[in-house]
Amino acid sequence: MEGQRQAGYVALLAVLIVGAVATAIALALLAIGADSQRSALVLQQAKQARSLAIACGEEALQQVHDNVAFKGTNTLSLGQGTCSYIVSGTTATTRTVAATGTVGTVVKRLTATATVGASTLTVSSWKEASTNGPSTPTFVQVVSATPQTSPTSVAATYAAETAGNTNVVIIGWKNATTTISSVVDSAGNTYQIAAQLTRGTNVSQAIYYAKNITGGTPTVTVTFSAASATPDLRIMEYGGLDATSPFDSSVSAVGNTAASSSGTVNTNYPTDLIVGAGTAQTAFSAAGSGYTQRILTPTDNNIAEDKVVSSAGAYTATATASGNWVMQAAAFRAAGQ
């Protein structure tokens, strides 16, 4: 009898184990099925989001085709999602398009660059961008040089730079006659104008930048058209800016009030770095509200400051100054937008 009971327990245990295994397999198959459905849905949404980004990109390019001066943004609702675009102008003949398509929780982005001709619009790049959102621009380092003479050039050397970052060069001096002949560095990076040469009363300033730098320890040299009194060179390195087309927009102003102001710079991207810089005949003493002071240069007390903004709009760089001044603001777009 005892043997029969043990056999019965064994049989019952076998049935329970088989049943548990069958249930586990069934649950696993259901989970696999659910995961497959989710994967299929995400894949479908990704295709739709990409199509919406392309549609908004094409709409933006059509706007530029119809009006070569067009810059701006728009949002469209199409099908199961939405798309938006931002058109900005990096030069008088170049337009950059950033388009975003969103379906459910899936976001796809693309960027395009077009050259505007007299009767043509040539798209030189069209690529999918990062879907992780814009980077946060970061300040890396600053160096300066402030010779108290009237040289025909001025130079400063960085500590080790990171390849892919952006250099911002601010150069001011105390006359309103000489010009900048060149801005170069020993690493071969190419410098472009961010804020045009602007002159106040016996004071001048301009801002240049170099994108996607090679890194290393370059010496940056600014050469003038003739001897320039007490030049003030400030060079800042930033990470997290777009490697292809970081420059967004700029503004410049002159004056002689204690509250210096660059005037309004209009940004075109959700995340921008705004670099404010001033050269004064006497001195600057403090950064403006909301800005971080990066340097008051030795002896000259000229300023460089910055802040990161998180929405496209109108911004002003301010600082406390004395004497005649030039104040400028240059906006640079973050990577990934």
Phi, psi and omega in degrees: 000316179301320180296324179293322179295317180297319178298322179294319178298318180297317180296318179297317180298320179298318179297316180297318180296314179300318180296318179297316179299316180298319179296317179298317179298317180297316179296320179296318179296321177297319179296317178299319179297318180294317179297320179296320178295317178297317179298319179295321179294314180298319179297317179295317179294324179296318178296317180294318180296321178296319179297321178293319178299319178296318180299316180291324176298318179292323177297318180297317179294326177294322177299317179293322178299320182282333181215101187297341180270001187297133169215143179154193184220158178202155177233134181236144172257120183226123176060236184268006183209198180226161172216157179218159177216154174232127176249123177234162181244114179279331173219181180295334184243009182238136176236137176249130181247129172242116183241142181229131175245136183229126174226118184062236178260005184264130180237133175234140181232149172218157176233149178219147175236131183230145176255128183267121176256185180299321180221013183227160174228112184253120179272115184264342175208148180206107186213155177282137182256174179301141177259010182268008181085168183291149173288166173259115179302140182230138175282134181252304183197165177220141172227161181211165173214132184222068179296137183264043179228200178233072182279170174265355175204161178216144185219155175214148184245131177282155158287182186304127177260163179258127178301139180095347179281184182236134173260136174243121184249125177245127180229124177230159177201169190253066163200170181237033183234316183283162181233175177266124178273323181196154170230116183222165170222165187287350177268356179084013177292148182261127182255138180234159179289132170254313176233122186299153175307123183233137185241132169256206177279106181059031177209141182222153177202150173212159177235132176240166175212155173233124182267156171047055187293161184276345182089192182094206180233067187285152169260123180263128183237128174252126180248136182258165178288339179196178180304134184232128188291131176037063178297148183232106184256123175236129181232126180238142176253135179231146171253164174083010177262157181301132184280340184265314185214073186284332185289133179252292183199170180208168178207153181221152177207160177231159179178189177213026177269164179292328179264093179283150181212138180283345195087184187268126172255128182261117181270156185242002184232154181300323180236118180228151167261129176250120177258121176255141181211143180219142172240129184239153176290330177253285182188156164258155182229342182199148177287161179283166180301131178087353181257149174260123178287125179262332176195142159247113191295146179302139177071306184282330182057047170264154195247149165224134184215165179204165169202156177256130178248151188244018174206146177293138181173200183253128183226156181227136173264129180232161176195161179270129185220169171221145183083183178292143183216158165243129178235131182227154174227132177236129182256137181232136185273144178289156176293154175085024178211000000 
